[in-house]
Amino acid sequence: MATTKGKGAWTATVGTKGQIVIPKEARDMFGIKPGDTLVILGDIERGLAIPPKEQFDGWIRTVFEGEDR
């Protein structure tokens, strides 16, 4: 699908095992490589979001370990 600088929209098909393939253009844009861990966030009204795990590492440490931001 069309992309602009730093933004994009893609489609993915869910396979019989419930797996999706992240389109190459999206993987390239976000530097996603085989073996990377992604976080899947879900809201029944707003849908799914799949940000890279590294975006949440500091926040997770703060919440669960009580570290300052």
NUZA-882631 format. One record per atom (N, C-alpha, C, O, CB): z, x, y. Coordinates in steps of 0.001 Angstrom, whole numbers, padded with zeros to 6 digits, always signed. Glycine has a CB too. Layout:
BEGIN
ZXY;...
***
This chain:
BEGIN
+000000+000840-001183;+000000+000000+000000;+000000+000881+001240;+000218+002088+001144;+001214-000953+000002;-000236+000303+002367;-000309+001046+003617;+001049+001611+004011;+002086+000993+003770;-000845+000157+004725;+001031+002785+004618;+002250+003395+005120;+002019+003862+006541;+000888+004129+006947;+002701+004565+004224;+003100+003958+007290;+003068+004567+008601;+004053+005720+008560;+004764+005885+007570;+003411+003539+009739;+004109+006510+009603;+004957+007693+009605;+006404+007343+009250;+007090+006654+010005;+004900+008377+010969;+006857+007831+008084;+008235+007639+007670;+008571+006270+007114;+009734+006002+006811;+009103+007904+008798;+007583+005392+006970;+007840+004044+006456;+006753+003673+005459;+005642+004202+005513;+007902+003004+007611;+007076+002770+004559;+006071+002336+003606;+006516+001104+002859;+007683+000715+002909;+005755+003440+002635;+005584+000502+002172;+005867-000641+001313;+004989-000487+000085;+003797-000199+000193;+005607-002016+002049;+005588-000682-001086;+004865-000519-002332;+005229-001642-003278;+006169-002397-003032;+005164+000842-002967;+004483-001749-004354;+004834-002683-005415;+005105-001888-006688;+004591-000782-006860;+003701-003737-005639;+005908-002452-007572;+006189-001852-008867;+006240-002974-009887;+006679-004083-009580;+007526-001034-008850;+005792-002688-011093;+005816-003664-012175;+006973-003343-013107;+007194-002183-013454;+004472-003676-012948;+007712-004370-013513;+008813-004196-014448;+008234-004243-015857;+007551-005196-016232;+009919-005291-014246;+008522-003187-016638;+008041-003113-018012;+008908-003923-018958;+009902-004517-018539;+007988-001673-018471;+008542-003951-020221;+009254-004748-021226;+010684-004275-021444;+011524-005049-021904;+008508-004709-022538;+010979-003009-021120;+012337-002476-021262;+013126-002585-019954;+014220-002031-019842;+012284-001014-021720;+012577-003294-018969;+013264-003459-017690;+013122-002267-016770;+013835-002179-015770;+014707-003725-017924;+012230-001355-017075;+012041-000159-016265;+010953-000382-015224;+010004-001137-015436;+011693+001039-017149;+011121+000300-014092;+010078+000292-013071;+009657+001740-012812;+010424+002676-013037;+010576-000401-011749;+008445+001897-012344;+007957+003204-011940;+007894+003192-010419;+007252+002331-009817;+006552+003534-012583;+008565+004156-009809;+008512+004278-008348;+007167+004915-008018;+006854+005991-008529;+009730+005137-007773;+006369+004272-007174;+005043+004806-006865;+005104+006243-006331;+006045+006619-005632;+004350+003910-005850;+004086+007032-006671;+004037+008441-006295;+004206+008638-004797;+004923+009542-004369;+002730+009054-006747;+003561+007810-004005;+003668+007955-002556;+005110+007810-002092;+005551+008540-001204;+002790+006927-001854;+005849+006873-002686;+007260+006674-002338;+008096+007858-002813;+008963+008339-002083;+007795+005360-002955;+007836+008334-004042;+008570+009506-004548;+008341+010709-003653;+009279+011440-003336;+008143+009836-005990;+007101+010916-003245;+006786+012042-002359;+007480+011903-001005;+008045+012870-000493;+005270+012150-002158;+007440+010704-000425;+008035+010474+000887;+009537+010756+000875;+010076+011310+001834;+007775+009040+001340;+010214+010371-000219;+011662+010503-000281;+012126+011690-001116;+013326+011871-001325;+012255+009248-000830;+011189+012494-001592;+011547+013682-002351;+012235+013367-003672;+013099+014124-004114;+012432+014554-001526;+011862+012262-004304;+012466+011860-005576;+011756+012603-006701;+010532+012561-006821;+012379+010307-005785;+012556+013289-007527;+012020+014087-008620;+012604+013600-009950;+013643+012939-009967;+012330+015590-008402;+011931+013928-011076;+012489+013557-012383;+013914+014084-012521;+014200+015226-012160;+011605+014102-013530;+014793+013253-013040;+016185+013635-013223;+017084+013280-012054;+018307+013334-012184;+016266+015088-013470;+016498+012911-010894;+017312+012498-009750;+018048+011199-010084;+017569+010386-010874;+016428+012317-008481;+019204+011021-009478;+019980+009802-009656;+019822+008941-008415;+019959+009425-007291;+021477+010120-009927;+019535+007673-008620;+019425+006717-007527;+020519+005672-007683;+020963+005391-008796;+018018+006051-007499;+020952+005099-006571;+021939+004028-006573;+021179+002717-006401;+020298+002623-005547;+023019+004226-005438;+021505+001714-007194;+020870+000407-007047;+021906-000546-006480;+022926-000823-007111;+020299-000120-008411;+021633-001041-005286;+022510-002000-004618;+021857-003372-004712;+020640-003495-004569;+022775-001596-003122;+022653-004392-004949;+022081-005721-005077;+022876-006777-004347;+024105-006735-004302;+021971-006089-006511;+022164-007714-003782;+022745-008864-003110;+021871-010053-003482;+020664-010035-003244;+022833-008658-001539;+022468-011073-004057;+021705-012208-004567;+020833-012847-003486;+019771-013388-003795;+022648-013247-005149;+021263-012792-002231;+020495-013404-001147;+019524-012432-000483;+018486-012849+000032;+021435-013961-000107;+019852-011138-000490;+019022-010164+000234;+018159-009296-000661;+017239-008642-000171;+019892-009284+001060;+018431-009269-001975;+017600-008504-002892;+018195-007158-003259;+019398-006938-003117;+016251-008302-002298;+017344-006257-003733;+017752-004943-004194;+017386-003858-003189;+016398-003967-002462;+017120-004642-005538;+018196-002823-003166;+017889-001621-002389;+018150-000444-003313;+019119-000459-004073;+018753-001527-001054;+017304+000571-003260;+017438+001715-004156;+017414+003007-003338;+016406+003713-003322;+016307+001719-005224;+018510+003313-002666;+018565+004561-001888;+018936+005741-002786;+019543+005545-003839;+019585+004435-000729;+018575+006969-002383;+018993+008143-003152;+020517+008265-003172;+021179+007987-002171;+018367+009421-002565;+021062+008673-004295;+022503+008826-004468;+023101+009736-003401;+024201+009474-002915;+022812+009376-005853;+022400+010792-003035;+022925+011761-002068;+023288+011122-000727;+024156+011635-000021;+021911+012863-001843;+022646+010024-000368;+022971+009345+000884;+024382+008777+000856;+024974+008546+001911;+021967+008231+001159;+024928+008549-000331;+026224+007905-000446;+027336+008843-000870;+028498+008437-000898;+026136+006786-001408;+027018+010090-001203;+028039+011015-001703;+029238+011138-000765;+030380+011016-001207;+027431+012380-001921;+028992+011376+000515;+030087+011520+001471;+030892+010241+001617;+032122+010275+001664;+029550+011938+002819;+030208+009130+001686;+030881+007836+001823;+031734+007546+000597;+032873+007094+000719;+029855+006709+002036;+031188+007803-000578;+031935+007550-001812;+033181+008427-001864;+034253+007947-002233;+031049+007806-003050;+033060+009699-001502;+034227+010586-001471;+035277+010056-000509;+036468+010072-000820;+033815+012011-001072;+034850+009589+000651;+035783+009064+001642;+036533+007852+001092;+037752+007756+001235;+035040+008689+002932;+035821+006948+000476;+036435+005730-000043;+037391+006021-001196;+038505+005500-001230;+035361+004756-000496;+036955+006851-002135;+037743+007037-003350;+038707+008215-003303;+039652+008261-004091;+036831+007210-004501;+038493+009162-002404;+039375+010315-002331;+040165+010361-001028;+041022+011228-000857;+038574+011582-002487;+039888+009441-000108;+040631+009367+001133;+040303+010459+002137;+041101+010725+003036;+042063+009406+000837;+039142+011099+002004;+038755+012153+002937;+038346+011529+004269;+037888+010387+004315;+037599+013012+002355;+038512+012281+005341;+038043+011830+006642;+036528+011946+006685;+035929+012744+005963;+038696+012647+007788;+035927+011146+007532;+034468+011185+007683;+034030+012393+008428;+032834+012585+008644;+033965+009959+008382;
***
